[in-house]
Amino acid sequence: MTKRESSAAEITAWFGERLPAEWSEPAPQVTVDREEITVVLTIAAPDAAEAAPEPGSPQSEAADAARSEAIAGRIARFRADTRERRIEIAREAERRFRKKVAWGVVSGGHRELFTHLAVPVMTRLRQPERQVLDTLVEAGVARSRAHALAWCVRLVGDNTEAWLTELRTAMAEVEKVRDAGPGGPAETPAS
């Protein structure tokens, strides 16, 4: 390994060839940031019941709960059965890429990350921003300021597209108002 940092594409390619074949269909999702590599594998979901009950019925809710528990059991079994192999591969990758490796799985639409890093983030928050975090803690939404900040980041991430669309619309309105104001294109005398 040279001193230069490997790109996300190089790391993804390495995992694509290093992982056992049975873990590679479909291809794993490999996410790389400055501190950590997260490898999320897809495992088959348990088979659904043959005769699906009517949606919204008590039988449907019971079937959904049973399926969720079956998925949780399958994920737990996969985690336990593959532990030693995952540790071995992670150690190789950590030596090679100088980053910690975290694992997770997706099964039946449920995503679960196994042990992964919680990296302290340097922030410079002013009092009003800290008060927002403190409100989330006092309301029981978060356990600490760090947890509240993580909650806020997830909320923005979950709503990014809707928020960006709203932001772009607002910016277009601001531009219209600015153009209609003094010194805007509407005020420029014709030559």
Phi and psi restraints in degrees (value plus and minus 20) as a CYANA .aco file:
   2 THR   PHI    -102.5   -62.5
   2 THR   PSI     155.6   195.6
   3 LYS   PHI     -95.3   -55.3
   3 LYS   PSI     -40.8    -0.8
   4 ARG   PHI     -89.2   -49.2
   4 ARG   PSI     132.5   172.5
   5 GLU   PHI    -102.4   -62.4
   5 GLU   PSI     117.0   157.0
   6 SER   PHI     -93.5   -53.5
   6 SER   PSI     124.9   164.9
   7 SER   PHI     -99.1   -59.1
   7 SER   PSI     144.8   184.8
   8 ALA   PHI     -80.2   -40.2
   8 ALA   PSI     -57.5   -17.5
   9 ALA   PHI     -84.9   -44.9
   9 ALA   PSI     -60.0   -20.0
  10 GLU   PHI     -86.6   -46.6
  10 GLU   PSI     -61.7   -21.7
  11 ILE   PHI     -85.8   -45.8
  11 ILE   PSI     -63.3   -23.3
  12 THR   PHI     -80.5   -40.5
  12 THR   PSI     -62.3   -22.3
  13 ALA   PHI     -83.5   -43.5
  13 ALA   PSI     -62.0   -22.0
  14 TRP   PHI     -80.0   -40.0
  14 TRP   PSI     -68.7   -28.7
  15 PHE   PHI     -83.2   -43.2
  15 PHE   PSI     -56.9   -16.9
  16 GLY   PHI     -79.3   -39.3
  16 GLY   PSI     -53.6   -13.6
  17 GLU   PHI    -113.6   -73.6
  17 GLU   PSI     -45.3    -5.3
  18 ARG   PHI    -103.6   -63.6
  18 ARG   PSI     -52.6   -12.6
  19 LEU   PHI     -87.9   -47.9
  19 LEU   PSI     128.2   168.2
  20 PRO   PHI     -77.5   -37.5
  20 PRO   PSI     126.3   166.3
  21 ALA   PHI     -74.8   -34.8
  21 ALA   PSI     -57.9   -17.9
  22 GLU   PHI     -89.2   -49.2
  22 GLU   PSI     -33.0     7.0
  23 TRP   PHI    -115.9   -75.9
  23 TRP   PSI     -25.0    15.0
  24 SER   PHI    -123.8   -83.8
  24 SER   PSI     -14.1    25.9
  25 GLU   PHI    -140.6  -100.6
  25 GLU   PSI      91.7   131.7
  26 PRO   PHI     -90.3   -50.3
  26 PRO   PSI     152.4   192.4
  27 ALA   PHI     -78.3   -38.3
  27 ALA   PSI     122.9   162.9
  28 PRO   PHI     -88.4   -48.4
  28 PRO   PSI     134.4   174.4
  29 GLN   PHI    -110.4   -70.4
  29 GLN   PSI      98.8   138.8
  30 VAL   PHI    -134.6   -94.6
  30 VAL   PSI     101.5   141.5
  31 THR   PHI    -136.9   -96.9
  31 THR   PSI     112.9   152.9
  32 VAL   PHI    -145.0  -105.0
  32 VAL   PSI     110.3   150.3
  33 ASP   PHI    -147.2  -107.2
  33 ASP   PSI    -187.0  -147.0
  34 ARG   PHI     -85.7   -45.7
  34 ARG   PSI     -50.0   -10.0
  35 GLU   PHI    -127.2   -87.2
  35 GLU   PSI     -44.6    -4.6
  36 GLU   PHI    -164.1  -124.1
  36 GLU   PSI     129.9   169.9
  37 ILE   PHI    -133.1   -93.1
  37 ILE   PSI     106.2   146.2
  38 THR   PHI    -133.4   -93.4
  38 THR   PSI     104.3   144.3
  39 VAL   PHI    -132.4   -92.4
  39 VAL   PSI      97.6   137.6
  40 VAL   PHI    -133.2   -93.2
  40 VAL   PSI      99.6   139.6
  41 LEU   PHI    -118.7   -78.7
  41 LEU   PSI     131.0   171.0
  42 THR   PHI    -123.8   -83.8
  42 THR   PSI     107.2   147.2
  43 ILE   PHI    -139.0   -99.0
  43 ILE   PSI     131.3   171.3
  44 ALA   PHI     -82.5   -42.5
  44 ALA   PSI     122.1   162.1
  45 ALA   PHI    -103.0   -63.0
  45 ALA   PSI     133.3   173.3
  46 PRO   PHI     -79.7   -39.7
  46 PRO   PSI     130.3   170.3
  47 ASP   PHI     -82.8   -42.8
  47 ASP   PSI     122.3   162.3
  48 ALA   PHI     -99.8   -59.8
  48 ALA   PSI     139.6   179.6
  49 ALA   PHI     -82.5   -42.5
  49 ALA   PSI     125.2   165.2
  50 GLU   PHI     -83.8   -43.8
  50 GLU   PSI     -70.2   -30.2
  51 ALA   PHI    -120.0   -80.0
  51 ALA   PSI      83.0   123.0
  52 ALA   PHI     -96.2   -56.2
  52 ALA   PSI     109.9   149.9
  53 PRO   PHI     -89.2   -49.2
  53 PRO   PSI     144.9   184.9
  54 GLU   PHI     -82.3   -42.3
  54 GLU   PSI     111.7   151.7
  55 PRO   PHI     -76.3   -36.3
  55 PRO   PSI     117.5   157.5
  56 GLY   PHI      68.2   108.2
  56 GLY   PSI     -30.7     9.3
  57 SER   PHI     -98.9   -58.9
  57 SER   PSI     140.5   180.5
  58 PRO   PHI     -78.4   -38.4
  58 PRO   PSI     -54.9   -14.9
  59 GLN   PHI     -86.4   -46.4
  59 GLN   PSI     -56.2   -16.2
  60 SER   PHI     -86.1   -46.1
  60 SER   PSI     -62.7   -22.7
  61 GLU   PHI     -84.2   -44.2
  61 GLU   PSI     -59.8   -19.8
  62 ALA   PHI     -86.4   -46.4
  62 ALA   PSI     -59.8   -19.8
  63 ALA   PHI     -85.5   -45.5
  63 ALA   PSI     -60.9   -20.9
  64 ASP   PHI     -83.1   -43.1
  64 ASP   PSI     -62.7   -22.7
  65 ALA   PHI     -84.5   -44.5
  65 ALA   PSI     -62.2   -22.2
  66 ALA   PHI     -84.0   -44.0
  66 ALA   PSI     -60.2   -20.2
  67 ARG   PHI     -85.0   -45.0
  67 ARG   PSI     -62.4   -22.4
  68 SER   PHI     -80.1   -40.1
  68 SER   PSI     -62.5   -22.5
  69 GLU   PHI     -88.1   -48.1
  69 GLU   PSI     -57.3   -17.3
  70 ALA   PHI     -83.2   -43.2
  70 ALA   PSI     -61.1   -21.1
  71 ILE   PHI     -84.1   -44.1
  71 ILE   PSI     -65.0   -25.0
  72 ALA   PHI     -79.2   -39.2
  72 ALA   PSI     -61.4   -21.4
  73 GLY   PHI     -84.7   -44.7
  73 GLY   PSI     -61.8   -21.8
  74 ARG   PHI     -83.7   -43.7
  74 ARG   PSI     -61.6   -21.6
  75 ILE   PHI     -84.6   -44.6
  75 ILE   PSI     -64.5   -24.5
  76 ALA   PHI     -81.4   -41.4
  76 ALA   PSI     -61.5   -21.5
  77 ARG   PHI     -85.2   -45.2
  77 ARG   PSI     -63.8   -23.8
  78 PHE   PHI     -80.4   -40.4
  78 PHE   PSI     -63.9   -23.9
  79 ARG   PHI     -80.7   -40.7
  79 ARG   PSI     -66.1   -26.1
  80 ALA   PHI     -88.9   -48.9
  80 ALA   PSI     -64.3   -24.3
  81 ASP   PHI     -87.6   -47.6
  81 ASP   PSI     -47.5    -7.5
  82 THR   PHI    -124.9   -84.9
  82 THR   PSI     -17.9    22.1
  83 ARG   PHI     -70.4   -30.4
  83 ARG   PSI     -74.1   -34.1
  84 GLU   PHI     -82.1   -42.1
  84 GLU   PSI     -62.8   -22.8
  85 ARG   PHI     -86.4   -46.4
  85 ARG   PSI     -60.2   -20.2
  86 ARG   PHI     -84.8   -44.8
  86 ARG   PSI     -60.5   -20.5
  87 ILE   PHI     -82.7   -42.7
  87 ILE   PSI     -64.4   -24.4
  88 GLU   PHI     -80.3   -40.3
  88 GLU   PSI     -66.7   -26.7
  89 ILE   PHI     -86.5   -46.5
  89 ILE   PSI     -60.8   -20.8
  90 ALA   PHI     -82.4   -42.4
  90 ALA   PSI     -61.5   -21.5
  91 ARG   PHI     -83.1   -43.1
  91 ARG   PSI     -62.5   -22.5
  92 GLU   PHI     -79.8   -39.8
  92 GLU   PSI     -67.2   -27.2
  93 ALA   PHI     -85.3   -45.3
  93 ALA   PSI     -59.3   -19.3
  94 GLU   PHI     -84.0   -44.0
  94 GLU   PSI     -58.7   -18.7
  95 ARG   PHI     -88.0   -48.0
  95 ARG   PSI     -61.7   -21.7
  96 ARG   PHI     -91.4   -51.4
  96 ARG   PSI     -64.3   -24.3
  97 PHE   PHI    -127.8   -87.8
  97 PHE   PSI     -24.4    15.6
  98 ARG   PHI      36.2    76.2
  98 ARG   PSI      21.5    61.5
  99 LYS   PHI    -159.9  -119.9
  99 LYS   PSI     129.2   169.2
 100 LYS   PHI     -91.0   -51.0
 100 LYS   PSI     133.0   173.0
 101 VAL   PHI    -137.5   -97.5
 101 VAL   PSI     111.4   151.4
 102 ALA   PHI    -137.6   -97.6
 102 ALA   PSI     133.1   173.1
 103 TRP   PHI    -143.2  -103.2
 103 TRP   PSI     134.6   174.6
 104 GLY   PHI    -179.0  -139.0
 104 GLY   PSI     151.4   191.4
 105 VAL   PHI    -158.1  -118.1
 105 VAL   PSI     137.1   177.1
 106 VAL   PHI    -142.2  -102.2
 106 VAL   PSI     112.9   152.9
 107 SER   PHI    -169.8  -129.8
 107 SER   PSI     103.9   143.9
 108 GLY   PHI      36.6    76.6
 108 GLY   PSI      15.4    55.4
 109 GLY   PHI      62.6   102.6
 109 GLY   PSI     -23.7    16.3
 110 HIS   PHI    -119.4   -79.4
 110 HIS   PSI     110.1   150.1
 111 ARG   PHI    -133.2   -93.2
 111 ARG   PSI     110.5   150.5
 112 GLU   PHI    -154.5  -114.5
 112 GLU   PSI     105.2   145.2
 113 LEU   PHI    -115.5   -75.5
 113 LEU   PSI     116.4   156.4
 114 PHE   PHI    -103.6   -63.6
 114 PHE   PSI    -188.5  -148.5
 115 THR   PHI     -68.7   -28.7
 115 THR   PSI     107.7   147.7
 116 HIS   PHI    -164.6  -124.6
 116 HIS   PSI     148.0   188.0
 117 LEU   PHI     -92.8   -52.8
 117 LEU   PSI     127.1   167.1
 118 ALA   PHI    -137.6   -97.6
 118 ALA   PSI      77.3   117.3
 119 VAL   PHI    -108.1   -68.1
 119 VAL   PSI     108.0   148.0
 120 PRO   PHI     -84.5   -44.5
 120 PRO   PSI     117.3   157.3
 121 VAL   PHI    -132.6   -92.6
 121 VAL   PSI     113.2   153.2
 122 MET   PHI     -95.4   -55.4
 122 MET   PSI     100.0   140.0
 123 THR   PHI    -150.0  -110.0
 123 THR   PSI     130.2   170.2
 124 ARG   PHI    -144.5  -104.5
 124 ARG   PSI      66.7   106.7
 125 LEU   PHI    -118.4   -78.4
 125 LEU   PSI     117.4   157.4
 126 ARG   PHI    -103.2   -63.2
 126 ARG   PSI     150.0   190.0
 127 GLN   PHI     -75.0   -35.0
 127 GLN   PSI     -65.6   -25.6
 128 PRO   PHI     -79.9   -39.9
 128 PRO   PSI     -55.8   -15.8
 129 GLU   PHI     -90.1   -50.1
 129 GLU   PSI     -60.3   -20.3
 130 ARG   PHI     -84.7   -44.7
 130 ARG   PSI     -54.3   -14.3
 131 GLN   PHI     -85.0   -45.0
 131 GLN   PSI     -55.2   -15.2
 132 VAL   PHI     -81.3   -41.3
 132 VAL   PSI     -66.2   -26.2
 133 LEU   PHI     -83.2   -43.2
 133 LEU   PSI     -62.4   -22.4
 134 ASP   PHI     -83.8   -43.8
 134 ASP   PSI     -56.7   -16.7
 135 THR   PHI     -82.3   -42.3
 135 THR   PSI     -62.1   -22.1
 136 LEU   PHI     -83.4   -43.4
 136 LEU   PSI     -57.1   -17.1
 137 VAL   PHI     -89.1   -49.1
 137 VAL   PSI     -67.6   -27.6
 138 GLU   PHI     -83.2   -43.2
 138 GLU   PSI     -51.3   -11.3
 139 ALA   PHI    -100.8   -60.8
 139 ALA   PSI     -26.2    13.8
 140 GLY   PHI      63.6   103.6
 140 GLY   PSI     -12.5    27.5
 141 VAL   PHI     -93.2   -53.2
 141 VAL   PSI     -52.6   -12.6
 142 ALA   PHI    -154.3  -114.3
 142 ALA   PSI     134.6   174.6
 143 ARG   PHI    -104.2   -64.2
 143 ARG   PSI     -46.7    -6.7
 144 SER   PHI    -174.4  -134.4
 144 SER   PSI     152.9   192.9
 145 ARG   PHI     -80.4   -40.4
 145 ARG   PSI     -60.4   -20.4
 146 ALA   PHI     -82.5   -42.5
 146 ALA   PSI     -62.9   -22.9
 147 HIS   PHI     -85.8   -45.8
 147 HIS   PSI     -58.7   -18.7
 148 ALA   PHI     -84.4   -44.4
 148 ALA   PSI     -60.7   -20.7
 149 LEU   PHI     -84.1   -44.1
 149 LEU   PSI     -62.4   -22.4
 150 ALA   PHI     -82.5   -42.5
 150 ALA   PSI     -59.7   -19.7
 151 TRP   PHI     -80.4   -40.4
 151 TRP   PSI     -64.1   -24.1
 152 CYS   PHI     -82.8   -42.8
 152 CYS   PSI     -62.6   -22.6
 153 VAL   PHI     -83.1   -43.1
 153 VAL   PSI     -63.4   -23.4
 154 ARG   PHI     -82.8   -42.8
 154 ARG   PSI     -61.0   -21.0
 155 LEU   PHI     -80.9   -40.9
 155 LEU   PSI     -66.1   -26.1
 156 VAL   PHI     -83.3   -43.3
 156 VAL   PSI     -63.3   -23.3
 157 GLY   PHI     -81.4   -41.4
 157 GLY   PSI     -60.0   -20.0
 158 ASP   PHI     -88.1   -48.1
 158 ASP   PSI     -48.1    -8.1
 159 ASN   PHI    -133.5   -93.5
 159 ASN   PSI      -1.5    38.5
 160 THR   PHI     -76.7   -36.7
 160 THR   PSI     -71.8   -31.8
 161 GLU   PHI     -83.6   -43.6
 161 GLU   PSI     -66.0   -26.0
 162 ALA   PHI     -83.0   -43.0
 162 ALA   PSI     -61.9   -21.9
 163 TRP   PHI     -85.9   -45.9
 163 TRP   PSI     -64.2   -24.2
 164 LEU   PHI     -84.0   -44.0
 164 LEU   PSI     -58.7   -18.7
 165 THR   PHI     -82.5   -42.5
 165 THR   PSI     -65.1   -25.1
 166 GLU   PHI     -83.1   -43.1
 166 GLU   PSI     -60.8   -20.8
 167 LEU   PHI     -83.7   -43.7
 167 LEU   PSI     -63.7   -23.7
 168 ARG   PHI     -83.0   -43.0
 168 ARG   PSI     -60.3   -20.3
 169 THR   PHI     -83.2   -43.2
 169 THR   PSI     -65.2   -25.2
 170 ALA   PHI     -82.7   -42.7
 170 ALA   PSI     -60.5   -20.5
 171 MET   PHI     -84.5   -44.5
 171 MET   PSI     -57.8   -17.8
 172 ALA   PHI     -84.2   -44.2
 172 ALA   PSI     -59.5   -19.5
 173 GLU   PHI     -85.6   -45.6
 173 GLU   PSI     -62.1   -22.1
 174 VAL   PHI     -80.5   -40.5
 174 VAL   PSI     -62.0   -22.0
 175 GLU   PHI     -83.4   -43.4
 175 GLU   PSI     -60.0   -20.0
 176 LYS   PHI     -81.9   -41.9
 176 LYS   PSI     -65.8   -25.8
 177 VAL   PHI     -84.3   -44.3
 177 VAL   PSI     -61.9   -21.9
 178 ARG   PHI     -81.7   -41.7
 178 ARG   PSI     -63.9   -23.9
 179 ASP   PHI     -85.6   -45.6
 179 ASP   PSI     -51.8   -11.8
 180 ALA   PHI    -100.2   -60.2
 180 ALA   PSI     -34.3     5.7
 181 GLY   PHI    -101.5   -61.5
 181 GLY   PSI    -199.3  -159.3
 182 PRO   PHI     -79.8   -39.8
 182 PRO   PSI     113.0   153.0
 183 GLY   PHI      64.3   104.3
 183 GLY   PSI     -22.9    17.1
 184 GLY   PHI    -100.1   -60.1
 184 GLY   PSI     157.4   197.4
 185 PRO   PHI     -76.1   -36.1
 185 PRO   PSI     -50.5   -10.5
 186 ALA   PHI     -89.3   -49.3
 186 ALA   PSI     -44.3    -4.3
 187 GLU   PHI    -111.4   -71.4
 187 GLU   PSI     -32.3     7.7
 188 THR   PHI     -91.6   -51.6
 188 THR   PSI     103.2   143.2
 189 PRO   PHI     -87.0   -47.0
 189 PRO   PSI     125.2   165.2
 190 ALA   PHI     -96.5   -56.5
 190 ALA   PSI     125.0   165.0
